Amino acid sequence: MSLFSDPHAVARYAEGPPRLVPGFSALQRMTTLLLAERAPDDARVLVLGAGGGLELRTFAESRPNWQLDGVDPAAEMLKLAQTTLGPFASRVRLHQGYIDEAPQGPFDAATCLLTLHFVPLEERRRTVMEVRRRLKPAAPFVVAHLSFPQGETERALWLSRYVAFAVASGVEPAKADSARAALGTQLAILTPEQDEAILRDAGFSNISLFYAGFVFRGWVAYA
Ligand SMILES: C[S@@+](CC[C@H](N)C(=O)[O-])C[C@H]1O[C@@H](n2cnc3c(N)ncnc32)[C@H](O)[C@@H]1O
């Protein structure tokens, strides 16, 4: 059973990102600001990998007229999103599935936070292209996920920094170590250069790094 379909793991999901992702709440605030730079007050925003509802809630709270579409394959994570959203749920449409289940838009902005490292290379390319196809010209797309140098020595060093940050944030050392093993073997982690190339190849331009927190990086790019 995957982490995102296990009801016990999902019930504790919201504790995870603030402990594992340096500056997690600032990342969400920066994302909101980057979207709002270009998106109108009544923007239609696509949120891919929306399970848990954390960024949906941040967007809905700070921009009262945005209409949000959240897409995620994990039913349990979508259930949690519904609960997290509480009174904001009426402004959000949740869709179970992958990018193909997303409405065609066109959207004024899109995000994909802490998700693309779960998506294997070829599928990731297709996913990013499909996001772009759903955006209005010049609309912003904000992504943030695991992305760090993949040479053997550097990779080991960055993974140890990931573990050190988790432990310093209160994660039990044994759990942080098993997360390191999972990260090292089960995810599709690319280098920052590869990540930027995927955005570029999908037709995005003005790609800028706006966030780097140990093993995580975030970019804003424009359709
Ligand atoms: C670590 S959670 C991040 C959730 C949320 N974006 C956040 O920042 O809290 C990753 C999510 O990506 C979803 N996911 C995995 N593969 C996906 C894909 N190919 N397309 C969309 N979502 C995917 C998982 O089901 C899970 O809900």
The ligand as a Tripos MOL2 file, in Angstrom:
@<TRIPOS>MOLECULE
LIG
   27    29     1     0     0
SMALL
NO_CHARGES

@<TRIPOS>ATOM
      1 C1          3.8600   14.7450   -0.8560 C.3       1 LIG1
      2 S1          2.2260   14.8390   -1.4700 S.3       1 LIG1
      3 C2          2.1050   16.5840   -1.7850 C.3       1 LIG1
      4 C3          0.7110   17.0780   -1.6150 C.3       1 LIG1
      5 C4          0.5670   18.5900   -1.6510 C.3       1 LIG1
      6 N1          0.9060   19.1310   -2.9550 N.3       1 LIG1
      7 C5          1.3990   19.2670   -0.5720 C.2       1 LIG1
      8 O1          2.3070   20.0680   -0.9190 O.co2     1 LIG1
      9 O2          1.1590   19.0210    0.6040 O.co2     1 LIG1
     10 C6          2.3350   14.1850   -3.1030 C.3       1 LIG1
     11 C7          0.9870   13.9720   -3.7720 C.3       1 LIG1
     12 O3          1.2060   13.7060   -5.1580 O.3       1 LIG1
     13 C8          0.2340   12.7650   -5.5700 C.3       1 LIG1
     14 N2          0.7160   12.1960   -6.8370 N.ar      1 LIG1
     15 C9          1.5620   11.1610   -7.0360 C.ar      1 LIG1
     16 N3          1.7540   10.9680   -8.3660 N.ar      1 LIG1
     17 C10         1.0230   11.9270   -9.0140 C.ar      1 LIG1
     18 C11         0.8120   12.2600  -10.3870 C.ar      1 LIG1
     19 N4          1.4070   11.5860  -11.3700 N.pl3     1 LIG1
     20 N5         -0.0090   13.2940  -10.6720 N.ar      1 LIG1
     21 C12        -0.5990   13.9910   -9.6820 C.ar      1 LIG1
     22 N6         -0.4380   13.7320   -8.3680 N.ar      1 LIG1
     23 C13         0.3640   12.7110   -8.0410 C.ar      1 LIG1
     24 C14         0.1250   11.8260   -4.3880 C.3       1 LIG1
     25 O4         -1.0670   11.0650   -4.4240 O.3       1 LIG1
     26 C15         0.1790   12.8020   -3.2240 C.3       1 LIG1
     27 O5         -1.0930   13.2300   -2.8300 O.3       1 LIG1
@<TRIPOS>BOND
     1     1     2 1
     2     2     3 1
     3     2    10 1
     4     3     4 1
     5     4     5 1
     6     5     6 1
     7     5     7 1
     8     7     8 2
     9     7     9 1
    10    10    11 1
    11    11    12 1
    12    11    26 1
    13    12    13 1
    14    13    14 1
    15    13    24 1
    16    14    15 ar
    17    14    23 ar
    18    15    16 ar
    19    16    17 ar
    20    17    18 ar
    21    17    23 ar
    22    18    19 1
    23    18    20 ar
    24    20    21 ar
    25    21    22 ar
    26    22    23 ar
    27    24    25 1
    28    24    26 1
    29    26    27 1
@<TRIPOS>SUBSTRUCTURE
     1 LIG1         1 GROUP 0 **** ****
